[in-house]
Amino acid sequence: MLPLDRFVGRDRELDEVRRLLGTHRLVTLTGPGGSGKTRLAREVCRRLPQPVQVVELAGLHDAGLLEATIAQAFGLAVLSGLDAVAATVGDAEVLLLLDNCEHLTGALADVVLRLLTDLPGLRVLATSQRPLGVGGERRFPVPPLPVDTTAVELFLDRAGAVAPDWTCDPEEHEDVARICVRLDGLPLAVELAAAQMAVLSPAQILDRLGRSLAITSTRPDLPDRHRSLDRTIDNSYRLLDDAQRDLFARLSVFADTFDLDAAEVVAGAGADVLAPLTGLVTGSLVASTPAGAARRYRLLEILREYADRLLDPADRDRLRHRHLDWALGLARAADQGLRGPDALRWYRTLGAEQANTRAALAFALAADQPLAGMRLATDLSWYWYHRGHLREGVRWLRETIDAAAGAPPVDRARALTALASLLYLAGQLEESGAANRAALDLALTTDDPAPVARAYVYQAYYLAMRGRIAEAAVAGENGVRHARRSGVDWLLSEALSTNGYLARARGDLETAAATLDEAIRVGTRIGYRWSVSSSHWFRAKVAADAGAADDAYRAALTATRGLDDLEDVTGWLAALHLLAGTLGMTGRAADGAVLLGAVAGIGGRAGYSPELMDPYDSPREVAAVASALSPTAYARARAVGETMDRAAVRAFVDRLADPPPPPG
């Protein structure tokens, strides 16, 4: 029986399922309860030319009646079996829809195998939360609806049935979109929410969903299992074994996606979770997402909230502490990994774990674990620095530093230096200087030279920006001295790079070049690409000071390309800004204006401005471009760059020709 409601969207899924049925004899649509498997399958059947026989299995709980139930679908007597079906169908081209199979998959596997063997013209389309496990079966996981398009369309369509006089204004449309996001685009959930429009507005529905996902329907034509989200999930949960149920509840601690290692450490307490996790994935309660070399997993928010309710308070608290400990270990490793040859992998890892690290930070503050929160924020700060998450990083660091007033001096020093670095990048130089002075005072009371070195490095930057060059030189030398004592090569590379910058600020270009070359050698040896590119960035400024515009261009190009595929945002934009200036210096101002526009556009979207971070040199770089063009030509070229994304900028930079050799 086809539903009377309008079928909404799913064009890609309809085409893909029809394609699969054209090449495979058994296709199973999988997904959690309420994902729209049945509706999609029946719409596929409606659009196919061959005869379709439908077997509804949701109400069948006696596997011994399977054969008779299938026989009835073919119009045979109730006591008939598969032999009678084979005799009736013969070689005819027929499609058999087996709907809601998840509770009978074991028995169905044998039945379907016999049918496909005996009936060469038969194709089977099944809907099930878990695959049937028959050889040759092709599984098609039914995805949620896109939350910003089709899910909204579904909500509006179903709301129109219960509130025919309602017209959705732009503000309410935003509320509807947020409802669909909250419900993960799960069709049943969206339909249940839309049914509330008979008595509630979108804003009221959204408010209720912010407190609970317990929404229900009173429609008599819906099966009982689809009259509330909890009932739908209950049916799935009952199919799990004890190990799967236990893991399902524990996985609710993850805020978003997670990988197998994290599941073992946090939810499995170090035990092997592969077997129960496999059962949850095949049972459609956990989604599996390809992500590079390793898969990641996720519970839909609806399922995560249900799973969380299964935990008692003590277990939930233990899990969240374990999750915090895991996040601390991850961030500690990433803080080092971002400064080595595996930096790209660590950028992507922390990007994938962003929701989890945010949840861990929030829990640390809420659970009176401020020291853990401050350490976590400190170790995440280098990621925030490079991805341009300056506002977020400053907020977390300030909150955790304030909460951890009694923390050991070395921890507070590291956190304050991290805060200073983000404030510096945001152009808040006075606040950065104050934070770093406090960090240095604390670091000097410890026996660890590494936090002392970092604090001296940022103090040197601050003093140089304020024109206090002699004091900055002393701070820079102290930074190098303590970095050498620490034995930490990445720190030495950064300190040397800073000293090169300071020598340039003093006008000693020869010392600057030699110091920067040493920083490049150290950074290259350990694979610290950001420090190497940063040193080339300074090298370009030294060349520009010396009037060697072509050398400045080549160094700026090296700095830009060194960060281009690293997913660094802030350093890449700073290098790109300088590259634009050197293009102006080498007679290609129009190209430079395009890049300045790209920096403004991408930087504006990221919340980062190289001109605020580098007020000393940025005006010269802009002037080198703008002064060579008419105001109209400059504005036109900048406007072209402002529309570019990173891929377009990369292609533009690749097309730039090397500057011509100097005359003579």
Stockholm file with secondary structure:
# STOCKHOLM 1.0

chainA/1-664         MLPLDRFVGRDRELDEVRRLLGTHRLVTLTGPGGSGKTRLAREVCRRLPQPVQVVELAGLHDAGLLEATIAQAFGLAVLSGLDAVAATVGDAEVLLLLDNCEHLTGALADVVLRLLTDLPGLRVLATSQRPLGVGGERRFPVPPLPVDTTAVELFLDRAGAVAPDWTCDPEEHEDVARICVRLDGLPLAVELAAAQMAVLSPAQILDRLGRSLAITSTRPDLPDRHRSLDRTIDNSYRLLDDAQRDLFARLSVFADTFDLDAAEVVAGAGADVLAPLTGLVTGSLVASTPAGAARRYRLLEILREYADRLLDPADRDRLRHRHLDWALGLARAADQGLRGPDALRWYRTLGAEQANTRAALAFALAADQPLAGMRLATDLSWYWYHRGHLREGVRWLRETIDAAAGAPPVDRARALTALASLLYLAGQLEESGAANRAALDLALTTDDPAPVARAYVYQAYYLAMRGRIAEAAVAGENGVRHARRSGVDWLLSEALSTNGYLARARGDLETAAATLDEAIRVGTRIGYRWSVSSSHWFRAKVAADAGAADDAYRAALTATRGLDDLEDVTGWLAALHLLAGTLGMTGRAADGAVLLGAVAGIGGRAGYSPELMDPYDSPREVAAVASALSPTAYARARAVGETMDRAAVRAFVDRLADPPPPPG
#=GR chainA/1-664 SS CCCSSCCCCCHHHHHHHHHHHHHCSEEEEECSTTSSHHHHHHHHHHTCSSCEEEEECTTCCCGGGHHHHHHHHTTCCTTCCHHHHHHHHTTCCEEEEEESCGGGHHHHHHHHHHHHHHCTTEEEEEECSSCCCCTTCEEEECCCCCTTTHHHHHHHHHHHHHCTTCCCCHHHHHHHHHHHHHTTTCHHHHHHHHHGGGTCCHHHHHHHHHHCCCCBCCCTTSCGGGSBHHHHHHHHHTTSCHHHHHHHHHGGGCSSCEEHHHIIIIISTTSCCHHHHHHHHHTTSSEEECCTTSCEEECCHHHHHHHHHTSCHHHHHHHHHHHHHHHHHHHHHHHHHTTSTTHHHHHHHHHHTHHHHHHHHHHHHHTTCHHHHHHHHHHHHHHHHHHTCHHHHHHHHHHHHHHTTTSCHHHHHHHHHHHHHHHHHTTCHHHHHHHHHHHHHHHTTSSCHHHHHHHHHHHHHHHHHTTCHHHHHHHHHHHHHHHHHHTCHHHHHHHHHHHHHHHHHHTCHHHHHHHHHHHHHHHHHHTCHHHHHHHHHHHHHHHHHTTCHHHHHHHHHHHHHHHHTTTCSHHHHHHHHHHHHHHHHTTCHHHHHHHHHHHHHHHHHHTCCHHHHCTTTHHHHHHHHHTTSCHHHHHHHHHHHHTCCHHHHHHHHHHCCCCCCCCC
#=GC SS_cons         CCCSSCCCCCHHHHHHHHHHHHHCSEEEEECSTTSSHHHHHHHHHHTCSSCEEEEECTTCCCGGGHHHHHHHHTTCCTTCCHHHHHHHHTTCCEEEEEESCGGGHHHHHHHHHHHHHHCTTEEEEEECSSCCCCTTCEEEECCCCCTTTHHHHHHHHHHHHHCTTCCCCHHHHHHHHHHHHHTTTCHHHHHHHHHGGGTCCHHHHHHHHHHCCCCBCCCTTSCGGGSBHHHHHHHHHTTSCHHHHHHHHHGGGCSSCEEHHHIIIIISTTSCCHHHHHHHHHTTSSEEECCTTSCEEECCHHHHHHHHHTSCHHHHHHHHHHHHHHHHHHHHHHHHHTTSTTHHHHHHHHHHTHHHHHHHHHHHHHTTCHHHHHHHHHHHHHHHHHHTCHHHHHHHHHHHHHHTTTSCHHHHHHHHHHHHHHHHHTTCHHHHHHHHHHHHHHHTTSSCHHHHHHHHHHHHHHHHHTTCHHHHHHHHHHHHHHHHHHTCHHHHHHHHHHHHHHHHHHTCHHHHHHHHHHHHHHHHHHTCHHHHHHHHHHHHHHHHHTTCHHHHHHHHHHHHHHHHTTTCSHHHHHHHHHHHHHHHHTTCHHHHHHHHHHHHHHHHHHTCCHHHHCTTTHHHHHHHHHTTSCHHHHHHHHHHHHTCCHHHHHHHHHHCCCCCCCCC
//
